[in-house]
């Protein structure tokens, strides 16, 4: 396709340019994985330029991108108007008429930009996180924090829908988040997280694996629930490997108490090959009850052909229709422990569920690609009209 910049400077034949606007190129791991996968998918159809108004140096999200397509503003976060003007200047200079705003804050910065097509992707719903914090605080009888979080949720309720009116398309990583943010079906697109299926390796599998950034508050609560309510009910012979970083005082304190219990739990931390480490285990435990978005750890577990003992919250984000038998939601600690014991005692059952989960992930990935490409088609059509 040949295209021509509005300013009159002729561009060479090739893919149309697209601005991927991100407010922070060093976002948490979950959002980082989503954005990097999106950039890789967008690159199939567009010449992707990463616009990072607040960054003075490249971050993990832009790793591997051509240097000339990574635009760093180095602007103070206290000057959002200046950041918005900077984005507009980069678009004009590069002849870009298509904008992908990655996240709510990037959407705010891109709201007033005139473009041939604009899409905003709400990776995580901040509104829902405030509500989840209120529920978590209330369950822990921390009434003051519960009321504070509930007030923040009430104040922000509907803010994403108001922002989306300035864009041609709004997307969420799961249907639940779109509906609970105030949208109706048909008013937003579901763009599932793209976790590409990786080859499986043969080998002995044993025990339980848990995965997460344990300083992220929904994971911290899940780790605390595991230590207090699930681990004491498991047999002493059960081994548990916990993968992922923990730097904060609360998470480190939980790990210390787990170690003192001397119950066959190993805190592994960072690993070189996550896929290989996951495939050493018989099942994954993901007891996350709060938050928003899609559980990346569960997708990684499905990728490794693991049955996943989890919660209804996790399954609802990935598989609201209940089509994946490997995602096993439990309503109580007793049910969770019984499910773990059943899977550990019947290796063939676990293998069968794991392979069914892997097949589900392959379909999930293809559906995700199709959803992205459908949006790409709309953007390309708008680009053709714009020029």
C-alpha positions in Angstrom: 0.0 0.0 0.0 1.3 3.5 -0.9 0.4 6.4 1.4 1.1 10.1 1.5 1.5 12.3 4.6 -0.9 15.2 5.0 1.9 17.7 5.2 2.8 16.7 1.6 6.0 14.7 2.3 5.9 11.5 0.3 6.5 8.3 2.2 7.9 5.2 0.5 5.6 2.3 -0.4 5.0 0.0 2.6 3.0 -0.4 5.7 1.0 2.6 7.0 2.5 4.1 10.2 0.7 3.7 13.5 1.4 5.5 16.8 1.4 3.1 19.9 1.0 5.6 22.7 2.0 4.4 26.2 2.3 6.5 29.3 5.0 4.3 30.9 7.3 1.9 29.0 8.2 0.2 32.3 4.6 -0.9 33.2 4.0 -3.9 35.5 4.6 -7.3 34.1 1.0 -8.2 33.2 0.4 -5.0 31.2 3.9 -5.3 29.7 3.3 -8.7 28.3 0.0 -7.6 26.8 1.5 -4.5 25.2 4.5 -6.3 23.8 2.3 -8.9 22.2 0.1 -6.2 20.7 3.1 -4.4 19.2 4.2 -7.7 17.7 0.7 -8.3 16.2 0.4 -4.7 15.0 3.8 -4.9 13.2 2.2 -7.5 10.8 0.1 -4.7 9.3 1.6 -1.4 10.4 4.9 0.5 10.8 4.6 0.8 14.6 6.0 3.9 16.3 6.1 3.8 20.1 5.4 7.2 21.6 6.4 7.5 25.3 5.9 11.1 26.4 7.1 10.7 30.0 10.1 8.5 29.4 13.6 9.7 28.8 15.0 6.2 28.1 13.6 3.1 26.4 11.7 0.7 28.6 10.9 -3.0 28.5 7.8 -2.5 26.3 9.8 -1.0 23.5 12.6 -3.5 23.7 13.6 -4.8 20.3 11.9 -2.0 18.4 13.9 -0.1 15.8 15.6 2.9 17.5 14.2 5.4 15.0 10.6 4.3 15.8 10.8 4.8 19.6 10.0 8.4 20.4 10.8 9.6 24.0 9.4 12.9 25.3 11.1 13.0 28.7 8.2 15.3 29.9 7.3 15.8 33.5 4.2 13.9 34.5 3.0 17.1 36.0 2.6 18.6 32.5 0.0 16.4 30.7 -1.0 19.2 28.4 2.6 19.5 27.2 2.7 15.7 26.7 -0.5 15.9 24.6 1.0 18.6 22.4 4.2 16.6 22.0 2.3 13.5 20.8 0.5 15.7 18.2 3.9 17.0 17.0 5.3 13.6 16.6 2.2 12.5 14.6 2.5 15.4 12.3 6.2 15.0 11.8 6.0 11.3 11.0 2.8 11.6 8.9 0.9 9.3 11.3 -2.9 9.1 11.1 -3.6 6.0 13.2 -3.3 6.0 17.0 -3.4 3.1 19.4 -3.6 4.3 23.0 -2.4 1.6 25.4 -4.3 2.1 28.6 -6.5 4.8 30.3 -3.7 7.4 30.9 -2.4 7.1 27.3 -6.0 7.5 26.2 -6.3 10.8 28.2 -3.1 12.1 26.5 -4.4 11.1 23.1 -8.0 12.2 23.6 -7.8 15.5 21.7 -5.6 14.3 18.9 -7.1 14.5 15.4 -6.4 11.2 13.5 -7.8 9.1 10.8 -8.6 6.3 13.4 -8.1 6.1 17.1 -8.4 3.1 19.4 -8.0 3.0 23.2 -7.2 -0.3 24.9 -8.2 -0.4 28.6 -5.6 -3.1 29.6 -6.7 -2.9 33.3 -9.8 -1.2 34.6 -8.7 1.1 37.4 -12.4 1.5 38.4 -12.7 -2.2 39.1 -9.4 -2.3 41.0 -10.8 0.3 43.4 -13.9 -1.8 43.9 -11.8 -4.9 44.4 -9.7 -3.1 47.0 -12.9 -2.2 48.8 -14.0 -5.8 48.8 -10.6 -7.1 49.9 -10.4 -4.5 52.7 -13.9 -5.3 53.9 -13.2 -9.1 54.0 -10.2 -8.3 56.2 -12.3 -6.0 58.4 -10.3 -3.0 57.4 -13.4 -0.8 57.2 -11.6 2.6 56.8 -9.7 1.4 53.7 -12.9 -0.3 52.4 -14.8 3.0 52.5 -11.9 4.9 51.0 -11.6 2.5 48.0 -15.4 2.4 47.6 -15.4 6.2 47.4 -12.7 6.2 44.8 -14.7 3.7 42.8 -17.8 5.8 43.0 -15.9 8.9 41.9 -14.4 7.1 38.9 -17.3 5.0 37.8 -18.0 5.5 34.2 -14.8 7.5 33.5 -13.6 5.0 30.9 -16.9 5.1 29.0 -16.7 8.9 28.9 -13.2 8.8 27.6 -14.1 6.2 24.9 -16.5 8.7 23.3 -13.4 10.4 21.9 -12.2 7.3 20.1 -13.3 5.2 17.2 -12.9 2.0 19.1 -12.6 0.9 22.8 -11.2 -2.5 23.8 -10.9 -4.6 27.0 -9.0 -7.8 27.5 -12.2 -9.5 28.7 -16.0 -9.0 28.4 -16.5 -8.8 32.2 -14.3 -5.6 32.5 -16.1 -3.9 29.7 -19.6 -4.6 31.1 -18.6 -3.7 34.7 -17.1 -0.4 33.4 -20.5 0.7 32.2 -20.4 -0.4 28.5 -23.1 -2.5 26.8 -22.3 -5.4 24.5 -21.5 -3.9 21.1 -20.0 -0.7 22.5 -16.5 -2.2 23.0 -14.2 -4.9 21.5 -12.7 -7.8 23.4 -9.0 -8.2 22.6 -7.8 -11.2 24.5 -4.3 -11.3 25.8 -2.1 -13.0 23.2 -0.1 -15.8 24.7 1.4 -17.8 21.8 1.4 -21.5 22.4 4.9 -22.9 22.9 6.2 -26.4 22.3 5.7 -28.8 25.1 8.6 -30.8 26.6 8.5 -34.4 27.9 9.7 -34.9 31.4 8.7 -35.8 35.0 6.1 -33.6 36.6 5.6 -33.3 40.3 3.9 -31.1 42.9 2.3 -27.7 42.7 3.4 -24.4 41.1 2.3 -20.9 41.9 3.3 -17.8 39.8 3.0 -14.1 40.2 4.5 -10.7 41.0 3.9 -11.1 44.7 4.1 -7.4 45.5 1.0 -6.7 43.3 -1.8 -6.5 45.8 -4.2 -9.1 44.4 -1.3 -11.6 44.3 -0.2 -10.6 47.8 -3.7 -11.4 49.1 -3.7 -14.7 47.2 -0.3 -15.6 48.8 -1.6 -14.7 52.2 -4.7 -16.9 51.7 -2.5 -19.8 50.6 -0.3 -19.5 53.6 -3.1 -19.2 56.2 -5.9 -21.3 54.8 -4.7 -23.7 52.2 -1.1 -24.8 53.1 -2.0 -26.0 56.6 -4.7 -28.3 55.1 -2.3 -29.9 52.6 -0.3 -33.1 53.4 3.3 -32.6 54.6 4.5 -34.6 51.6 3.1 -32.1 49.0 5.7 -29.9 47.4 5.0 -26.3 46.2 7.2 -24.2 44.1 6.5 -20.4 44.1 7.8 -18.5 41.0 8.1 -14.7 40.7 9.6 -11.7 42.5 8.8 -10.5 46.0 10.5 -7.3 47.2 8.0 -5.6 49.4 7.7 -5.9 53.2 4.3 -7.6 53.2 5.1 -10.3 50.6 8.5 -11.0 52.1 6.9 -11.4 55.5 4.5 -14.0 54.2 7.4 -15.9 52.6 9.2 -15.8 55.9 6.3 -17.3 57.7 5.9 -20.0 55.0 9.6 -20.9 55.4 9.2 -21.1 59.2 6.4 -23.6 58.8 8.8 -26.1 57.1 6.2 -27.5 54.8 8.0 -28.3 51.5 7.5 -24.9 50.0 10.3 -23.5 47.8 10.4 -19.8 46.9 12.2 -19.8 43.6 11.9 -16.2 42.5 12.9 -15.3 38.9 13.7 -18.1 36.5 15.5 -18.1 33.1 12.8 -20.2 31.3 9.3 -19.8 32.7 7.8 -22.4 30.3 10.4 -25.0 31.3 9.9 -24.3 35.0 6.1 -24.6 34.8 6.3 -27.9 33.0 8.1 -29.4 36.0 4.8 -29.4 38.0 1.6 -31.4 38.0 -0.8 -28.5 38.5 -1.0 -24.8 39.1 -2.6 -23.1 42.0 -4.0 -19.6 41.3 -6.3 -18.5 44.2 -6.6 -14.9 43.0 -10.0 -13.4 44.1 -9.7 -9.7 43.3 -8.4 -7.3 40.7 -9.4 -6.8 37.0 -8.4 -8.0 33.6 -7.2 -11.5 32.7 -5.0 -13.7 34.8 -1.7 -14.0 32.8 -0.5 -16.7 35.2 -3.4 -18.9 34.3 -2.8 -18.4 30.5 0.9 -19.4 31.1 -0.3 -22.4 33.0 -2.6 -23.5 30.2 0.4 -23.0 27.8 2.3 -25.5 29.9 -0.6 -28.0 29.8 -1.3 -27.7 33.5 -4.7 -28.1 35.2 -5.3 -25.0 37.2 -7.0 -24.9 40.6 -8.3 -21.4 40.8 -11.3 -19.2 41.6 -14.4 -18.1 39.7 -12.9 -14.7 39.3 -10.0 -16.1 37.3 -12.1 -18.4 35.1 -14.7 -15.7 34.4 -12.0 -13.4 32.9 -10.7 -16.1 30.5 -13.5 -18.5 30.0 -16.9 -17.1 31.0 -18.7 -19.8 29.1 -17.0 -22.6 31.0 -15.5 -24.3 27.9 -12.1 -25.0 29.5 -12.1 -28.0 31.8 -8.5 -27.3 32.9 -9.7 -24.1 34.7 -11.2 -25.5 37.9 -12.9 -22.9 40.0 -13.3 -23.6 43.7 -15.6 -21.7 46.1 -14.0 -22.7 49.4 -10.7 -23.6 50.9 -12.1 -27.1 51.6 -13.0 -27.5 47.9 -9.6 -26.2 46.8 -7.7 -28.7 49.0 -9.9 -31.6 47.8 -9.3 -30.7 44.2 -5.6 -30.5 44.7 -5.5 -33.8 46.4 -7.6 -35.4 43.6 -5.3 -34.2 40.9 -2.1 -35.1 42.7 -3.4 -38.7 43.3 -4.5 -39.2 39.7 -1.7 -38.3 37.3 -3.6 -39.4 34.2 -6.5 -37.2 35.1 -4.2 -34.2 35.5 -2.5 -34.9 32.1 -5.9 -35.2 30.3 -7.1 -31.9 31.8 -3.8 -30.2 31.0 -4.0 -31.2 27.3 -7.6 -30.1 27.1 -6.5 -26.8 28.6 -3.7 -26.5 26.1 -6.2 -27.1 23.2 -8.4 -24.3 24.7 -5.4 -21.9 24.8 -4.7 -22.6 21.1 -8.3 -21.7 20.2 -8.1 -18.7 22.6 -5.0 -17.5 20.9 -6.4 -17.8 17.4 -9.6 -16.0 18.5 -7.5 -13.2 19.9 -5.5 -12.9 16.7 -8.8 -12.7 14.7 -10.2 -10.0 17.0 -7.0 -7.9 16.6 -7.0 -8.4 12.9 -10.6 -7.4 12.6 -9.7 -4.1 14.3 -6.6 -3.8 12.1 -8.9 -4.1 9.1 -11.0 -1.2 10.3 -7.9 0.9 10.9 -6.5 0.2 7.5 -9.9 1.1 5.8 -9.9 4.4 7.8 -6.3 5.0 6.7 -7.3 4.6 3.0 -10.1 7.1 3.5 -7.9 9.5 5.3 -5.4 9.6 2.5 
